[in-house]
């Protein structure tokens, strides 16, 4: 054991912040800086990054409060929406914490605090993607499974939501629990200097499999809905299929655009040389912000496409405006009435559709998907 390795293990045992300096220096992350005290230019990005985090938090907080206080429905889709919104809100908070503790502050953290800083963000992002997978799976199961009691359905939904968070917490905290490269410099990631390349590859594979599973489930849902739409003589059934196709395309585009660059950067870090990875390091902050913005897009896809959620958000905002004296009762009534009248042309997202009932008689008995077709309009 050489002296540098011996001193590294001593720093690791004592939890000294200089351990982080050693790893960042070995990875090349300190190249071009004046030293650990130099923030590396993060100051110019800190403002936009915090603003992006605030946008994610504010948007999801409004949707979460509106769903919890203004929606009367307590179907399983209600809990799915709450779970997605809560995980996206925590993603925004974890991202803001990550940004505020970055730059020069990175080298003032103890190793355990560094692992918590990065692990909380990984956990929140994982919870968000696991929630999307769970929602897609429940929608498909609702279509093809024989009707079951509400208590059974609710119990399973609670269990799956708990499993989502357990898996996300485990994934995010694995490095803190030991899957790291402390003092094993050749195995370290260049972008996340205390993370093992094996762990980073594992995360990329998990997220990629989640994307494939989500697309597969929504593809199966679309095929069933399109088949029923072709059998049904009523135009509403065909319109539902088109709406569902639009939703699937929105999910695909949003996920690939937001997560694709981060996947590419992590793969370059794993399989490329340190020098090559450093060339792309300058864009890491923007790429991570783009992945976090997926949590700002999710409410637009999963919540705001539902007329019922739209009315809940309008009612919640109008209530706040009335209390602050920013709007009068007449303005709020007009807005809510407009949203309600819009629902007459594109039925309520949580209401059973007559046209879908007609199509059911032409195929095997199945329940209406949560869905993208009807309940969360869209998705």
N, C-alpha and C positions, 0 to 999 in steps of 0.2 A: 504494500500500500504506500503510494508516494505521499509527499507532504501535503500537496494540495487536496488530495482525496481525504487524508486524515483530518485536515482542518475543516473540510466540508462536512464530514460526519460530526465533528465537534459542534459546528454551527447548527446542524440539523438537530442534534440532541438538546441544544440549549434554546432552540427556537429563535435564533438571532436573525434580524432582518437582512444582515449582510449575505446570508445564503441566497436571497433573491438576486442580489447584485452579481454574485458568482455565476448564477445560471443565465441571467440576462447577458452578461459579458461573454459567456461561452457561446450563446446562441447568435451573437452578433447584433442583438437588439440595442446595444449601447453604441454601436458604430455611428459616427457622425454626431454624437452628442458630446456636450462638454463634460459629462459625467452623470452619475445617478441623480444629481440635483436638477439636471436639465430635463424639462418635461417633454422634450422631443417634439415640440410643435403642437402638442395636444391643446394648448391654450386657444388656438384659432378654431379648433373643432369642438371645444367643450360646450360653447353656447348652442350651436345647432344640434349637438347630440343631446343635451339636456332638454332642448325644445322638443325634439322628436320623442324623447321619453315622456315628457309632460303631455304631449298629444295622445300618446297611447294610453296613459293613465286616465286622463280626463275623459276621453271617448268611452273607454270601457267602464269607468266609474258611473257615468251617466246611464249607460245601457243597463248595468248591473242594478243600480238603484231603481230605474224605471221598471225593469222586469220584476224585481222583488216587491215593489210597493204598488204597482199599478195593474199588473196582469192577474186576472182571476183564475186563469187556467192553471191546473196543477198536474197536467199530463206529464209523461216522462220527458217529452221534448223540452218542457219548461226547465227541468233539472239539467238537461244537456246544454241548453243555452246559458244557464247560470255557470256551469262548469267551464265552458269555453271562455266566457267573459271574464270570470275570475282568474283563470290561468293567464289570459292575455294582459289583464291589469297587473298581475304580479310580474309578468315579463317586463312591462314598462318600468315598474319600480326597481327590479333587479338591474335593469340596464342603466338607470339613473345612478344607482349606487356604484355600479361598475365604472361609469364615467367619472364620477366625482372622486373616486379613490384611485384613479389612474394618473398617468404622468409622473411627476416627482413623488407623489404620495405613495406610489407603488413600492418604493424602496424604503418606506417607513413602516411597512406592514410586516408582521411576523408571518412565517410560512403558512401557519394554520389560517390566518386571516386572508392571505392571498388565495388559498384553496377555497375558502368560503366565498370570497368575492366572485371568483370565476364559477364555482360550483352552483351558486344560487341562480346565476344567469342560465347555465346549462339546465338546471332543474326546471326553471320557469319555461324555457323554450321547449323542453321535453314534455312538460305537462300540457302545454298548448297543443303540440302535435299529437300526443296520446289522446287528448280530448276530441280532436277532429276525427281520429281513427275510430274512437268509441262511438261517436255520433253517427258516422257512416255505417258502422256495423249494426247499430240499433235500428237504423232506418231500413236496412236490408232485412234484418230479422223480423221487423214489424210487417214487412210485406209478405214474407213467405211462411211465417210461423202461424200455426193455428192459434186462434184467440186464447188468451190466458187471463187469469184474474188480475185485477189492478194491484193487489197486494204483492203477488208474485213478481209482476213487472217492476214495481217500485223497489222491491228488495234487490232484484238483480241490478237495477240501475244504480242504486246506492253502492252495492258491492263493486261494480265496475268503475264507478267514479273513485272510490277509495283505492282500487287497484291502480288506476291511472296515476294518482298522486304518490303512491308507494313506489311504483316503478320509476317515476320521474325523480323522486328524492334519492333513490338508490343510484340512478345513473349520474346525477349531479354530484353526489358525495363520494363516489368511488375513489377519486384521487386522494381525498382527505383520509379515507379509510385504508389507503395503502397502495392503490394502483397509480403510482407516480414514478418519476425518474430522479428523485432527490439523490444527488451525488453520483448518478449513473448518466453522465453527460452524453455519451453516444446515443442513448435511447431517447433523448429529449426532443420535444417539438421546438421548432424555431419560433413559431408564432406564440405559443404558450409554453414558455421555457421550463416550467416545472411539471408539465404534463408529459406523460409517456406517449410516444407515437402510436403504440398499440392501442391505448385508450382512445386517442383521437380517431383512429381508423374505426374502432368499434362504434363510436358515436355516429360517424358518417354512415356506416352500414345500417345502423338502427334507423336513422332518420330517412335514409333512402328506401328501406323496406316499408316504413310507414307510408311514404308517398305512394309507392307501388300498390300497397294494400288499399289506401283510400281511393285511388283511381280505379282499381279493380272492383271495389264495392259499388261505387257510383256508376261504373260501366254496367254492372249487372242490374242495378236498379233501373237505369235508363233502358236497357233492353226489354225488361219486363213491362215497363210503362209504355214503351213504344209499341210493343206487341199488343197490349190492351187497347192502345189508341187506334191501331189499325183495324182491330175487330169492332170497335165501337163506332156507330154511325154518327155520333155527336161530335161536333167540332171542339168542344171544351177538352175532351180527352187528348186530342192532337195538340192543342195549345199547351196542355200540361207537359207533354213530352218535349215540346220545344223549350219551355221554361226550364225543365230539368236539364236539358242539354246545355243551355246557356249557363246554368249554375255549375255544372261539371267543368265546363271550359273555364269559367271564372276561377274555380278552385285550382285547376291545373296551372293556369297562367300565373296566378298570384303566388302559388307555392314555388314554381320553377323560377320566376323572376326574382323573388325575394330570397330564396334559399340556394339557388343554383350557384351564384358567385361565391358564397361561403363554402359550399361543398367543394368547388373547384380550388379555392385557396387552401383548404385543409388537405385535399389530396396532393396538391403541389408541395405542401409542407411535408407530407408523409413520404412521398416517393421521389421528390426532387432533392437537390443539394441545398445546403444552407445558403450558399451564395445566391442561387436562383430564387429561393424563397424570399430572401431579403429584398429582391427587386419588387416584389408585390406587397411588401409589408406596409408601404406607405398608404395603400388603399384599404388596409384591414379595418380601420375605424369606420369608413363609409360602408364597407361590405357588411360589417356587423350591424350597423344601423339599418341597413336595408332588410336584413333578416328580422330585426325587431319590428320594423314597420309592417311586417306580415300580421302582427297582432293588432295593428290599426285597421288593416283591411278586413280581417275576419268579421268584425261587427257589421260591416257593409254587406258582406255576403250572407252571413248566417242570421243576422238580426234585422237589419233595416229593409231587407227584401220581404219581410213579413208585415202585413198591414196591421196586425194586432200589436206587434212590437213598436211599429211607428206611432200608433195611437198612444201606447203606453209612454213612449219617450216624449211625445208632444204634451201629454197631460202632465208628466213630471216637470218638464221645463216651464210650462205655463203656470203651474202651481208656484214654482220658484219665482217667476216673474211677477205674479200677482202679489206675493209676499214682499217683494222688493219694490213694488210700485212701478215696475218698468212697462207693464202692459195692463190693459183693462180687461174685464171679463169678456167683453164683446170680441176683442181680438182673439182671445184664446178659444172661444166657442167657434169662431170662424175657422181657425186652423184645424181644430179637431173635427169639425163637420166636413171640411174638405178631405181630410184623411179618411173619414168614415165613408164618404161618398165614393172615394177612390176604391174602397174595398168592395163596393157593389159591382165594379167591373172586373175586378180581380179578386175573387172571393177571399174571405178571411182565411188567414194562414192556418188556423187551428180548427177549421170547420170541415166536416165531411162533405165531399162533393157528390151531387146527384149523378153527374156524368161518370164518375169513377164507380159508383154503385152499379151503373148500367154495364160497365165493362167487366165488372167482377162476375156477372152472370154468364159471361162468355168464356171464362177461363177457370182454372182451379181457384178454390176459395182462398183468398189471401186478404190480409188487412192492408189498408192504405198506408204507404210509407210515411214515415214521419215527415216529412219530407219536404223535400225539395219540391214536392208537388203540392203539398198542402200545408204542412205545418211549418214552419219557418220558411215559408215560401220558398222555397228554394232549396233550401238545403235543409 
